[in-house]
């Protein structure tokens, strides 16, 4: 554009900037972060005069009351309005009640800086330029992988990370009456887990924690507060590390080939349990399927019956464990590996066989 935008890539709904892509000098990609930076604070509210107050430490603080009027078009085409009364503590807006407590939510509310950061990074020419833009601290949900034409590479953690007392579990509502739970400003960029020009020569993220972003050159989890990451490891983490560690130097074609590496590590971990379950309770109706999966190298291909069968089985087993895993707050694949019973594993195989027969004969 005549204003200086010269970038190519993907935009998301409603955006007039490139969310992830490249310009003439640098490229950037975003992944979902597991950082915990949206917190809930439970407070005890009591009537006070014509409003409400809540305890915070040794004193009562007034609940902020703000009417918001919304305009809307009525069925007959004329305009109407409705006024909604909103409440807020110093933590943020009240969003619900839980028992006898009001729950206030704290999260990033920096729309101008967020727009600036999203637009200005499309003009960054190198890693240093990205870091300068990141100083706006208005990215709250995305990890950033980037590279420049000078050979610089980096993994950047979201820059909007509130500084908190790590004694408290911020994955659940904390006691908003205790001043020790309050946010204490934002982390400095230098205190965030990041990777800049690692010695190993690569940086990656697969919607997992930053602790594997550069192999042995990754940030050390023990050196950071718990709230820096709630995602942990996922099935792609091990795969990415193995693929990227397999070569000291990639050509562009070699990198594309690595991106389509066919190994399926989660199935490699799960299938031995299915085979063992069948051995303990053999059934001729399952024998052919078990024989296929038992000798499979867990690599997909277009002609692989094993891939179709194994993925269908894993999806059926996933469905059986998703609710329990969510209740426990654990990844479904962990439930599949450690908690699924032999009966559930075999029943999932029966369902997969029936599905493939129904769909493809």
C-alpha positions as CSV (number, residue, x, y, z in Angstrom):
1,X,0.0,0.0,0.0
2,X,1.0,3.6,-0.4
3,X,1.2,3.8,3.4
4,X,4.0,1.2,3.4
5,X,2.3,-2.2,4.0
6,X,4.1,-4.8,1.9
7,X,3.3,-8.2,3.3
8,X,1.8,-11.5,2.3
9,X,0.0,-14.1,4.4
10,X,-3.2,-14.9,6.3
11,X,-5.6,-12.5,7.9
12,X,-8.3,-13.4,10.5
13,X,-11.9,-12.1,10.4
14,X,-12.2,-8.4,10.7
15,X,-8.4,-7.8,10.5
16,X,-6.8,-5.4,8.0
17,X,-3.3,-6.6,8.8
18,X,-1.4,-9.8,8.1
19,X,-1.8,-12.1,11.1
20,X,0.9,-14.5,10.0
21,X,3.0,-14.3,6.9
22,X,6.1,-12.5,5.6
23,X,7.4,-9.3,4.1
24,X,10.6,-8.8,2.1
25,X,12.9,-9.3,5.1
26,X,11.1,-11.4,7.8
27,X,8.4,-14.0,8.3
28,X,6.3,-14.7,11.4
29,X,3.9,-17.4,12.5
30,X,1.6,-17.6,15.5
31,X,0.7,-20.6,17.6
32,X,-1.8,-20.9,20.5
33,X,-0.1,-20.2,23.9
34,X,-0.8,-22.0,27.2
35,X,0.1,-18.9,29.2
36,X,-2.4,-18.1,32.0
37,X,-3.2,-14.4,31.8
38,X,-7.0,-14.3,32.3
39,X,-7.8,-14.6,36.0
40,X,-10.9,-14.6,38.2
41,X,-11.2,-13.1,41.6
42,X,-13.9,-14.0,44.1
43,X,-15.1,-11.2,46.4
44,X,-17.7,-10.9,49.2
45,X,-20.1,-8.1,48.3
46,X,-22.4,-6.3,50.8
47,X,-24.9,-3.5,50.2
48,X,-23.5,-0.1,51.0
49,X,-25.8,2.9,50.7
50,X,-27.3,2.9,47.3
51,X,-24.6,0.5,45.9
52,X,-22.3,-2.3,47.0
53,X,-18.9,-2.7,48.6
54,X,-16.4,-5.5,49.0
55,X,-13.6,-6.4,51.4
56,X,-10.0,-6.0,50.2
57,X,-7.5,-6.5,52.9
58,X,-8.5,-4.5,56.0
59,X,-10.9,-2.1,54.2
60,X,-14.1,-2.0,52.2
61,X,-13.9,-0.8,48.6
62,X,-16.8,0.4,46.6
63,X,-18.0,-1.6,43.7
64,X,-17.9,0.5,40.5
65,X,-21.4,0.8,39.0
66,X,-21.7,1.9,35.4
67,X,-24.8,2.0,33.2
68,X,-24.3,1.1,29.6
69,X,-27.0,1.9,27.0
70,X,-27.2,-0.2,23.9
71,X,-29.2,0.9,20.8
72,X,-30.9,-1.7,18.7
73,X,-33.4,-1.9,15.8
74,X,-36.8,-3.1,16.7
75,X,-39.0,-5.4,14.5
76,X,-40.9,-2.5,13.1
77,X,-37.7,-0.8,12.0
78,X,-37.6,1.9,14.6
79,X,-34.7,2.2,17.1
80,X,-34.9,1.2,20.7
81,X,-32.5,1.1,23.5
82,X,-31.8,-0.9,26.7
83,X,-29.6,0.2,29.6
84,X,-27.6,-2.5,31.4
85,X,-26.1,-1.9,34.8
86,X,-22.5,-3.2,35.0
87,X,-20.4,-3.8,38.1
88,X,-16.6,-4.0,38.5
89,X,-14.0,-4.3,41.3
90,X,-10.5,-3.0,40.9
91,X,-9.7,-6.4,39.4
92,X,-12.1,-5.9,36.5
93,X,-15.7,-6.4,35.5
94,X,-18.0,-8.7,37.5
95,X,-19.1,-11.5,35.2
96,X,-21.1,-13.9,37.4
97,X,-21.9,-15.0,40.9
98,X,-20.6,-18.3,42.4
99,X,-22.3,-19.2,45.7
100,X,-22.2,-16.0,47.8
101,X,-19.3,-14.5,46.0
102,X,-19.1,-12.2,43.0
103,X,-16.5,-13.2,40.4
104,X,-14.5,-10.4,38.7
105,X,-12.3,-11.1,35.7
106,X,-9.0,-9.6,34.9
107,X,-7.6,-9.7,31.4
108,X,-5.8,-7.6,28.8
109,X,-7.8,-4.6,27.8
110,X,-5.4,-2.6,25.6
111,X,-7.1,-2.4,22.2
112,X,-5.1,0.5,20.8
113,X,-1.7,-1.1,21.7
114,X,-2.9,-4.5,20.4
115,X,-3.8,-2.9,17.1
116,X,-0.5,-1.1,16.9
117,X,1.5,-4.3,17.7
118,X,-0.5,-6.4,15.2
119,X,0.1,-3.8,12.4
120,X,3.6,-2.7,13.1
121,X,5.0,-6.2,13.3
122,X,4.1,-6.6,9.6
123,X,6.8,-3.9,8.9
124,X,9.5,-5.5,11.1
125,X,12.7,-6.2,9.2
126,X,14.5,-8.4,11.6
127,X,14.3,-10.0,15.1
128,X,15.4,-6.8,16.7
129,X,12.5,-5.0,15.0
130,X,10.0,-7.6,16.3
131,X,11.3,-7.2,19.8
132,X,10.9,-3.4,19.6
133,X,7.3,-3.9,18.6
134,X,6.8,-6.6,21.3
135,X,7.6,-3.9,23.9
136,X,4.0,-2.7,23.5
137,X,3.1,-5.8,25.5
138,X,-0.3,-6.2,23.8
139,X,-0.1,-9.8,22.6
140,X,-1.9,-12.0,25.2
141,X,-2.6,-15.3,23.5
142,X,-0.1,-16.1,20.8
143,X,3.4,-17.5,20.8
144,X,5.4,-16.1,17.8
145,X,7.9,-17.9,15.7
146,X,9.9,-15.6,13.4
147,X,12.9,-15.5,11.1
148,X,14.7,-12.8,9.2
149,X,16.8,-12.6,6.0
150,X,19.9,-12.1,8.1
151,X,19.5,-15.6,9.6
152,X,18.0,-14.6,12.9
153,X,15.3,-16.8,14.4
154,X,13.3,-16.6,17.6
155,X,10.5,-17.9,19.7
156,X,8.6,-15.1,21.6
157,X,6.2,-15.8,24.4
158,X,3.1,-13.6,24.7
159,X,4.2,-10.3,26.0
160,X,1.1,-9.4,28.1
161,X,1.9,-11.5,31.2
162,X,0.7,-10.2,34.6
163,X,3.2,-10.5,37.5
164,X,1.6,-12.6,40.3
165,X,2.4,-14.4,43.5
166,X,3.1,-18.0,42.3
167,X,1.9,-19.4,45.6
168,X,-1.7,-19.1,44.3
169,X,-3.3,-21.3,41.7
170,X,-4.6,-18.8,39.2
171,X,-6.2,-21.6,37.0
172,X,-9.1,-21.3,39.4
173,X,-10.8,-18.2,41.0
174,X,-8.6,-16.8,43.8
175,X,-9.5,-14.9,46.9
176,X,-10.0,-11.3,45.6
177,X,-10.2,-10.0,49.2
178,X,-6.5,-10.9,49.7
179,X,-4.2,-8.2,48.3
180,X,-1.5,-10.8,47.8
181,X,-3.5,-12.2,44.9
182,X,-3.6,-8.9,43.0
183,X,-1.7,-8.4,39.8
184,X,1.5,-6.5,40.3
185,X,2.0,-5.0,36.9
186,X,3.4,-6.8,33.9
187,X,6.5,-9.0,33.4
188,X,9.4,-7.3,31.7
189,X,10.2,-8.9,28.4
190,X,13.5,-10.1,29.8
191,X,11.7,-12.2,32.4
192,X,9.6,-14.2,29.9
193,X,10.6,-17.5,28.4
194,X,11.9,-16.8,24.9
195,X,14.5,-18.2,22.5
196,X,16.6,-15.9,20.3
197,X,19.2,-17.3,17.9
198,X,19.6,-20.6,19.7
199,X,22.8,-22.5,19.1
200,X,21.0,-25.6,17.9
201,X,19.8,-23.7,14.8
202,X,16.1,-24.1,15.1
203,X,13.1,-22.9,17.1
204,X,9.6,-24.3,17.0
205,X,6.3,-24.4,18.8
206,X,3.3,-26.8,18.3
207,X,0.8,-25.2,20.6
208,X,2.8,-26.6,23.5
209,X,4.8,-25.0,26.3
210,X,8.0,-23.0,25.6
211,X,10.2,-25.5,27.4
212,X,10.9,-27.5,24.2
213,X,11.1,-24.6,21.7
214,X,14.8,-25.1,20.9
215,X,15.7,-28.6,22.2
216,X,18.5,-28.4,24.8
217,X,18.6,-24.6,24.3
218,X,15.0,-24.1,25.4
219,X,14.0,-22.0,28.5
220,X,14.1,-24.1,31.7
221,X,10.6,-24.5,33.1
222,X,11.8,-24.5,36.8
223,X,13.1,-20.9,36.3
224,X,9.7,-19.5,35.6
225,X,6.3,-19.2,37.5
226,X,3.7,-21.9,36.9
227,X,1.3,-19.5,35.2
228,X,3.7,-19.0,32.3
229,X,2.3,-22.2,30.7
230,X,-0.6,-24.5,31.3
231,X,-0.4,-26.3,27.9
232,X,2.5,-28.5,28.7
233,X,3.6,-31.1,26.2
234,X,1.3,-32.5,23.4
235,X,1.7,-35.3,20.9
236,X,3.5,-33.1,18.3
237,X,6.2,-32.0,20.7
238,X,8.2,-35.2,20.6
239,X,7.7,-35.5,16.9
240,X,8.9,-32.0,16.1
241,X,12.0,-32.3,18.3
242,X,13.0,-35.6,16.6
243,X,12.4,-34.3,13.1
244,X,14.2,-31.0,13.6
245,X,17.1,-32.7,15.5
246,X,17.7,-35.2,12.7
247,X,19.5,-32.7,10.4
248,X,22.1,-30.1,11.2
249,X,21.1,-28.1,8.2
250,X,17.9,-28.1,6.1
251,X,17.4,-27.1,2.5
252,X,14.0,-25.6,1.7
253,X,12.9,-28.9,0.1
254,X,14.3,-30.8,3.1
255,X,12.3,-28.7,5.4
256,X,9.1,-29.3,3.5
257,X,9.8,-33.0,3.5
258,X,10.4,-32.9,7.3
259,X,7.1,-31.1,7.8
260,X,5.3,-34.1,6.2
261,X,7.2,-36.7,8.2
262,X,4.7,-39.6,8.5
263,X,5.4,-40.9,12.0
264,X,2.4,-40.8,14.4
265,X,4.0,-40.9,17.9
266,X,0.8,-41.0,19.9
267,X,-0.4,-44.1,18.1
268,X,3.0,-45.6,18.6
269,X,2.5,-45.1,22.4
270,X,-1.2,-46.3,22.5
271,X,-1.4,-49.3,20.2
272,X,0.7,-51.7,22.4
273,X,-2.0,-51.3,25.1
274,X,-4.7,-52.3,22.6
275,X,-2.7,-55.3,21.4
276,X,-2.1,-56.4,25.0
277,X,-5.9,-56.1,25.7
278,X,-6.7,-58.4,22.8
279,X,-4.1,-60.9,23.9
280,X,-5.8,-61.1,27.3
281,X,-9.2,-61.4,25.8
282,X,-8.7,-62.8,22.3
283,X,-11.7,-62.6,19.8
284,X,-11.5,-64.0,16.3
285,X,-13.5,-61.1,15.0
286,X,-10.7,-58.7,16.0
287,X,-7.8,-60.9,15.0
288,X,-7.2,-59.5,11.5
289,X,-7.3,-55.9,12.8
290,X,-5.0,-56.6,15.7
291,X,-2.5,-58.3,13.3
292,X,-2.5,-55.3,11.1
293,X,-1.9,-52.8,13.9
294,X,0.5,-55.0,15.8
295,X,3.1,-55.1,13.0
296,X,2.5,-51.5,11.8
297,X,5.4,-49.0,11.9
298,X,2.9,-46.2,12.8
299,X,3.7,-44.2,9.7
300,X,0.8,-42.9,7.6
301,X,0.6,-43.3,3.8
302,X,-2.1,-42.9,1.2
303,X,-2.3,-46.7,0.8
304,X,-2.2,-47.5,4.5
305,X,-5.2,-49.5,5.8
306,X,-3.5,-49.4,9.2
307,X,-3.6,-45.6,9.3
308,X,-7.4,-45.5,8.7
309,X,-8.0,-48.2,11.3
310,X,-5.7,-46.8,13.9
311,X,-7.1,-43.2,13.6
312,X,-10.7,-44.4,13.7
313,X,-9.9,-46.4,16.8
314,X,-8.1,-43.5,18.5
315,X,-11.1,-41.2,17.7
316,X,-13.5,-43.7,19.2
317,X,-11.4,-44.1,22.3
318,X,-11.0,-40.3,22.5
319,X,-14.8,-39.9,22.6
320,X,-15.0,-42.3,25.5
321,X,-12.5,-40.4,27.6
322,X,-13.0,-36.7,26.7
323,X,-15.5,-36.0,29.5
324,X,-13.4,-37.7,32.2
325,X,-10.2,-36.0,31.0
326,X,-11.9,-32.6,31.0
327,X,-13.2,-33.2,34.6
328,X,-9.7,-34.1,35.7
329,X,-8.1,-31.3,33.8
330,X,-5.7,-33.6,31.9
331,X,-5.0,-34.1,28.2
332,X,-7.3,-36.7,26.6
333,X,-4.3,-38.6,25.3
334,X,-3.1,-39.1,28.9
335,X,-6.4,-40.6,29.8
336,X,-6.2,-42.9,26.8
337,X,-2.7,-44.0,27.7
338,X,-3.1,-44.4,31.5
339,X,-6.8,-44.7,32.4
340,X,-8.6,-46.3,29.5
341,X,-9.6,-49.9,30.5
342,X,-9.0,-52.9,28.3
343,X,-12.8,-53.2,27.8
344,X,-12.9,-49.6,26.5
345,X,-9.9,-50.1,24.2
346,X,-11.5,-53.2,22.6
347,X,-14.9,-51.6,22.4
348,X,-13.3,-48.6,20.5
349,X,-11.7,-51.1,18.1
350,X,-15.1,-52.7,17.4
351,X,-16.6,-49.3,16.7
352,X,-13.7,-48.4,14.4
353,X,-14.1,-51.6,12.4
354,X,-17.9,-51.1,12.2
355,X,-17.4,-47.5,11.0
356,X,-14.9,-48.4,8.3
357,X,-17.1,-51.3,7.1
358,X,-20.1,-49.0,7.0
359,X,-18.3,-46.1,5.3
360,X,-16.0,-48.0,2.8
361,X,-17.2,-51.6,2.8
